[in-house]
């Protein structure tokens, strides 16, 4: 009897040890544990790493990124790229320090992805060298994506790459999806500067677009620039039911404070179109490409939209159809534009209109 008890005890111990081993192995193979929002924006920023992509088109862009990948993790995750506006690219890391997008690295927002997490990528235009977002940086920005795929390809869901940005970053978002539409499942240009032809809308007709603007924008005309762009998206996009148009009134930050002005909208999506207290973003109406009202209540923000989208991109970075090269005349225009933007940026900072 004693021997039987010893055998049973031995088997129980083995089972317990085996169970512990299985639990440990499972823990090693899961996503990284994200920090909660309560840790603060500073702590969330510290979760980002820095990298520099290979040179392409004459530029090598640095970028900051959050990776959800844990030890021995075999899961695949979406990629969300956000492009800063003018005045936030003075030095490496400035695009991270000036942004609230690190909230997307929080456990609350990471858990909203059906994959359990996502890469969050913040590239930087080298504004300290008088180079701003423009077509001259198309190839270099594409290289940032290629660099991420090369380093994390086994953990990236290449059918779920998204890009967005505010102001000049919104214009660059449009430039990217028209140059390399095969890369992206969706794009979210926010008050994009510039003008956009019907041909450019047709060039990215298979990419779901979420356009955002304020009807009170003091910089970009809501009537003359934004509405015509949205009308063309409705007419030429192949999936109008997946396109969105959000119109803001007074622009607020996620904590309820007023934005710098009604053009500086970069932070309106910083907590996935919710406020930090959990309430739905106020002063906002959203419709789809068929004119139907979109309900964004109950955590049905941008991440829910992303969860529903995918492209056919297989991650082959040598098969792109886009062309980031520009001619000499365009290069000259970009140089003039960059000089003008630098002067504007200087005055914005001088009079406290920019961080």
C-alpha positions as CSV (number, residue, x, y, z in Angstrom):
1,X,0.0,0.0,0.0
2,X,2.8,2.4,0.9
3,X,4.5,1.7,-2.5
4,X,1.2,2.4,-4.3
5,X,0.9,5.7,-2.4
6,X,4.5,6.6,-3.3
7,X,3.8,5.8,-7.0
8,X,0.7,7.9,-7.0
9,X,2.5,10.8,-5.2
10,X,5.3,10.6,-7.8
11,X,2.8,10.7,-10.7
12,X,1.0,13.7,-9.1
13,X,4.3,15.6,-8.8
14,X,5.2,14.8,-12.4
15,X,1.8,16.1,-13.5
16,X,2.3,19.3,-11.5
17,X,5.8,19.8,-12.9
18,X,4.6,19.1,-16.4
19,X,1.7,21.5,-16.0
20,X,4.1,24.2,-14.8
21,X,6.3,23.6,-17.7
22,X,3.4,23.9,-20.1
23,X,2.3,27.1,-18.5
24,X,5.8,28.5,-18.7
25,X,6.2,27.5,-22.3
26,X,2.8,29.1,-23.2
27,X,3.8,32.3,-21.5
28,X,7.1,32.4,-23.5
29,X,5.2,32.1,-26.7
30,X,2.7,34.9,-26.2
31,X,2.7,38.6,-27.0
32,X,4.6,41.2,-24.9
33,X,2.7,42.5,-21.9
34,X,1.8,46.1,-22.6
35,X,1.7,48.9,-20.0
36,X,-1.7,50.3,-18.9
37,X,-2.7,53.9,-19.7
38,X,-2.4,54.7,-16.0
39,X,1.4,54.3,-16.4
40,X,1.4,57.6,-18.1
41,X,2.4,58.8,-21.6
42,X,6.1,59.1,-20.6
43,X,6.3,55.5,-19.6
44,X,4.5,54.4,-22.8
45,X,6.9,56.4,-24.9
46,X,9.8,54.6,-23.2
47,X,8.4,51.3,-24.6
48,X,9.3,52.5,-28.2
49,X,12.6,51.5,-29.8
50,X,14.6,53.5,-32.4
51,X,15.9,52.4,-35.7
52,X,17.2,53.8,-39.0
53,X,16.1,52.3,-42.4
54,X,18.5,51.8,-45.3
55,X,19.0,54.7,-47.6
56,X,16.5,54.9,-50.5
57,X,16.0,57.8,-52.9
58,X,18.8,59.7,-51.3
59,X,17.6,59.6,-47.7
60,X,17.8,57.2,-44.8
61,X,14.9,57.9,-42.4
62,X,15.0,57.2,-38.7
63,X,11.9,55.9,-36.9
64,X,10.5,55.0,-33.5
65,X,8.4,51.9,-33.1
66,X,6.5,49.8,-30.6
67,X,6.7,46.0,-31.0
68,X,4.0,43.7,-29.4
69,X,6.2,40.6,-30.0
70,X,7.0,38.5,-27.0
71,X,9.5,35.7,-26.3
72,X,9.1,32.9,-28.8
73,X,6.0,34.7,-30.2
74,X,4.7,33.2,-33.4
75,X,1.7,35.5,-33.7
76,X,1.3,37.9,-36.5
77,X,0.3,41.6,-35.9
78,X,-0.9,44.6,-37.9
79,X,1.3,47.6,-38.5
80,X,0.0,51.1,-37.9
81,X,2.2,54.0,-39.2
82,X,1.6,57.6,-38.2
83,X,3.3,60.6,-39.9
84,X,3.8,63.7,-37.9
85,X,3.0,67.2,-39.1
86,X,5.3,70.2,-39.6
87,X,7.5,71.1,-36.7
88,X,7.8,67.6,-35.1
89,X,10.8,66.3,-36.9
90,X,13.6,68.5,-35.6
91,X,15.8,65.6,-34.3
92,X,15.5,61.8,-33.9
93,X,12.9,61.0,-31.4
94,X,11.1,64.4,-31.6
95,X,8.2,62.8,-33.5
96,X,7.8,60.5,-30.4
97,X,8.2,63.2,-27.7
98,X,5.7,65.5,-29.4
99,X,3.0,62.8,-30.0
100,X,0.3,61.1,-27.9
101,X,0.2,58.1,-30.3
102,X,2.1,56.1,-27.7
103,X,-1.3,55.5,-26.1
104,X,-1.7,53.0,-28.9
105,X,1.0,50.9,-27.1
106,X,-1.1,50.7,-24.0
107,X,-2.7,47.5,-22.9
108,X,-6.2,49.0,-23.3
109,X,-5.7,49.9,-27.0
110,X,-3.5,46.9,-27.9
111,X,-6.2,44.6,-26.6
112,X,-8.7,46.1,-29.0
113,X,-6.9,44.5,-32.0
114,X,-8.3,41.0,-32.8
115,X,-4.6,39.9,-33.0
116,X,-4.1,41.1,-29.4
117,X,-1.7,43.8,-30.4
118,X,-0.1,45.8,-33.2
119,X,3.2,47.5,-34.2
120,X,3.0,51.3,-33.9
121,X,5.5,53.1,-36.1
122,X,6.5,56.8,-36.1
123,X,8.9,57.8,-38.9
124,X,10.5,61.2,-39.0
125,X,11.0,63.6,-41.9
126,X,14.5,65.1,-41.4
127,X,13.3,68.7,-40.8
128,X,16.6,69.6,-39.3
129,X,18.0,69.3,-42.8
130,X,15.2,71.4,-44.3
131,X,13.5,68.2,-45.7
132,X,9.8,67.9,-45.1
133,X,7.3,65.2,-46.1
134,X,7.0,65.4,-49.8
135,X,7.3,63.1,-52.8
136,X,11.1,63.3,-52.5
137,X,10.8,61.0,-49.4
138,X,8.5,58.4,-50.9
139,X,11.2,55.8,-51.5
140,X,12.8,56.4,-48.1
141,X,9.5,56.0,-46.3
142,X,8.7,52.9,-48.2
143,X,12.1,51.6,-47.0
144,X,11.0,52.1,-43.4
145,X,8.2,49.6,-44.0
146,X,10.5,47.2,-45.9
147,X,13.0,47.5,-43.0
148,X,10.4,46.6,-40.5
149,X,9.2,43.6,-42.6
150,X,12.8,42.4,-43.0
151,X,13.4,42.5,-39.2
152,X,10.0,41.3,-38.0
153,X,8.5,39.6,-41.0
154,X,7.6,36.4,-39.2
155,X,5.4,38.5,-36.8
156,X,3.9,41.0,-39.3
157,X,0.5,40.5,-40.9
158,X,1.4,42.1,-44.2
159,X,-2.3,42.1,-45.2
160,X,-3.0,44.6,-42.4
161,X,-0.6,47.6,-42.9
162,X,-2.1,51.0,-42.2
163,X,-0.8,54.5,-42.6
164,X,-2.0,57.9,-41.5
165,X,-0.9,61.3,-40.5
166,X,-1.9,64.9,-39.8
167,X,-1.5,68.0,-42.0
168,X,1.7,67.5,-44.0
169,X,1.7,64.0,-42.6
170,X,-1.8,63.6,-44.0
171,X,-0.6,64.7,-47.4
172,X,2.3,62.3,-47.3
173,X,-0.1,59.6,-46.3
174,X,-2.0,60.3,-49.6
175,X,1.3,60.3,-51.5
176,X,2.2,56.9,-50.1
177,X,-1.1,55.2,-50.8
178,X,-1.2,56.5,-54.4
179,X,2.5,55.5,-55.0
180,X,2.3,52.1,-53.3
181,X,-1.4,51.2,-52.9
182,X,-0.6,47.4,-52.8
183,X,1.1,47.9,-49.4
184,X,-1.9,49.2,-47.5
185,X,-5.2,47.8,-46.2
186,X,-6.3,51.3,-45.1
187,X,-5.2,54.9,-44.7
188,X,-6.3,57.7,-42.5
189,X,-5.3,61.2,-43.8
190,X,-6.1,63.9,-41.3
191,X,-6.6,67.5,-42.7
192,X,-4.1,66.7,-45.5
193,X,-2.4,69.7,-47.1
194,X,-2.1,70.0,-50.8
195,X,-4.6,69.3,-53.6
196,X,-5.7,65.8,-54.8
197,X,-6.8,65.0,-58.3
198,X,-9.3,62.5,-59.4
199,X,-6.5,60.4,-60.9
200,X,-4.8,60.2,-57.5
201,X,-8.1,59.0,-55.9
202,X,-8.3,56.4,-58.7
203,X,-4.7,55.3,-58.0
204,X,-5.6,54.1,-54.5
205,X,-9.2,53.0,-55.2
206,X,-8.6,49.6,-53.6
207,X,-7.4,51.1,-50.3
208,X,-10.0,51.9,-47.6
209,X,-9.8,55.6,-46.7
210,X,-10.8,57.3,-43.5
211,X,-10.6,61.1,-44.1
212,X,-10.7,63.4,-41.1
213,X,-11.1,67.2,-41.0
214,X,-12.6,70.0,-38.9
215,X,-15.2,72.2,-40.4
216,X,-13.6,75.0,-38.4
217,X,-10.1,74.4,-39.7
218,X,-8.2,77.8,-40.1
219,X,-5.6,76.3,-42.5
220,X,-7.2,73.9,-44.9
221,X,-10.6,74.8,-46.4
222,X,-13.2,72.2,-45.4
223,X,-15.5,73.3,-48.3
224,X,-12.9,73.9,-51.1
225,X,-10.4,71.1,-50.4
226,X,-11.7,68.4,-48.0
227,X,-15.3,68.0,-49.3
228,X,-14.3,67.6,-53.0
229,X,-11.7,65.0,-52.0
230,X,-14.3,63.1,-50.1
231,X,-16.8,63.3,-52.9
232,X,-14.2,61.8,-55.3
233,X,-13.4,59.0,-52.8
234,X,-17.1,58.1,-52.7
235,X,-17.3,58.0,-56.5
236,X,-14.1,56.1,-57.3
237,X,-13.2,54.0,-54.3
238,X,-14.0,50.3,-54.8
239,X,-15.1,49.8,-51.2
240,X,-17.2,52.8,-50.2
241,X,-18.8,50.9,-47.4
242,X,-15.3,50.7,-45.7
243,X,-14.4,54.4,-46.3
244,X,-15.1,56.9,-43.6
245,X,-15.4,60.7,-43.3
246,X,-15.2,62.2,-39.9
247,X,-16.1,65.9,-39.4
248,X,-15.0,67.6,-36.2
249,X,-16.1,70.9,-34.7
250,X,-13.8,72.2,-32.0
251,X,-10.8,69.9,-31.8
252,X,-10.0,68.4,-28.4
253,X,-7.2,66.3,-27.0
254,X,-8.1,63.0,-25.4
255,X,-7.9,64.6,-21.9
256,X,-10.6,67.1,-22.9
257,X,-8.2,70.1,-23.3
258,X,-8.4,72.2,-26.5
259,X,-6.0,71.4,-29.2
260,X,-3.5,74.2,-30.3
261,X,-6.2,75.1,-32.9
262,X,-8.7,73.3,-35.1
263,X,-6.1,72.3,-37.6
264,X,-3.8,70.5,-35.3
265,X,-5.8,67.2,-35.1
266,X,-2.9,64.7,-34.5
267,X,-4.2,63.8,-31.0
268,X,-7.8,63.2,-31.8
269,X,-7.1,59.5,-32.6
270,X,-4.5,59.1,-29.8
271,X,-7.0,57.2,-27.8
272,X,-8.8,55.5,-30.7
273,X,-11.5,58.3,-31.0
274,X,-12.4,58.0,-27.3
275,X,-11.6,60.3,-24.5
276,X,-9.3,59.2,-21.7
277,X,-12.2,59.0,-19.3
278,X,-13.9,56.4,-21.6
279,X,-16.5,58.7,-23.1
280,X,-17.1,59.0,-26.9
281,X,-15.2,61.8,-28.6
282,X,-17.5,64.9,-28.7
283,X,-18.1,67.3,-31.6
284,X,-17.8,64.5,-34.1
285,X,-19.9,63.0,-36.9
286,X,-18.9,60.2,-39.2
287,X,-20.4,58.7,-42.4
288,X,-19.3,56.0,-44.7
289,X,-18.9,56.2,-48.5
290,X,-22.5,55.4,-49.0
291,X,-23.7,58.2,-46.8
292,X,-24.6,56.1,-43.8
293,X,-24.0,57.3,-40.3
294,X,-21.2,55.4,-38.5
295,X,-21.7,54.6,-34.8
296,X,-18.4,55.0,-33.0
297,X,-19.7,54.4,-29.5
298,X,-18.6,51.5,-27.3
299,X,-15.0,51.2,-28.4
300,X,-15.9,51.1,-32.1
301,X,-13.2,53.5,-33.2
302,X,-10.4,53.2,-35.7
303,X,-9.0,49.9,-34.4
304,X,-12.4,48.2,-35.0
305,X,-12.2,49.6,-38.5
306,X,-8.7,48.2,-39.0
307,X,-9.8,44.8,-37.7
308,X,-12.3,44.5,-40.5
309,X,-9.8,45.3,-43.3
310,X,-7.1,43.5,-45.2
311,X,-5.1,43.7,-48.4
312,X,-3.6,41.0,-50.6
313,X,0.0,42.2,-49.9
314,X,2.2,39.2,-49.4
315,X,5.2,41.1,-48.0
316,X,7.3,40.8,-51.2
317,X,8.9,44.2,-51.0
318,X,10.5,43.8,-54.5
319,X,7.1,43.7,-56.2
320,X,5.8,47.2,-55.6
321,X,4.2,49.0,-58.4
322,X,4.8,52.5,-57.1
323,X,7.6,54.8,-58.1
324,X,8.9,57.3,-55.7
325,X,11.2,59.1,-58.1
326,X,10.5,62.6,-59.1
327,X,12.0,64.8,-61.9
328,X,14.3,67.8,-61.5
329,X,11.5,70.3,-61.7
330,X,9.6,68.6,-58.8
331,X,12.8,68.5,-56.8
332,X,13.1,72.2,-57.2
333,X,9.5,72.8,-56.1
334,X,10.1,70.6,-53.1
335,X,13.2,72.6,-52.1
336,X,11.2,75.9,-52.4
337,X,8.4,74.3,-50.4
338,X,10.8,73.0,-47.7
339,X,12.3,76.5,-47.3
340,X,8.8,78.1,-47.0
341,X,7.7,75.5,-44.4
342,X,10.9,76.1,-42.4
343,X,10.0,79.8,-42.2
344,X,6.4,79.0,-41.2
345,X,7.7,76.5,-38.6
346,X,10.0,79.2,-37.1
347,X,7.1,81.7,-36.7
348,X,4.9,79.0,-35.2
349,X,7.4,78.3,-32.5
350,X,8.3,82.0,-32.0
351,X,4.6,82.8,-31.3
352,X,3.9,79.6,-29.4
353,X,1.6,78.1,-32.0
354,X,3.5,74.9,-32.0
355,X,5.0,72.6,-29.4
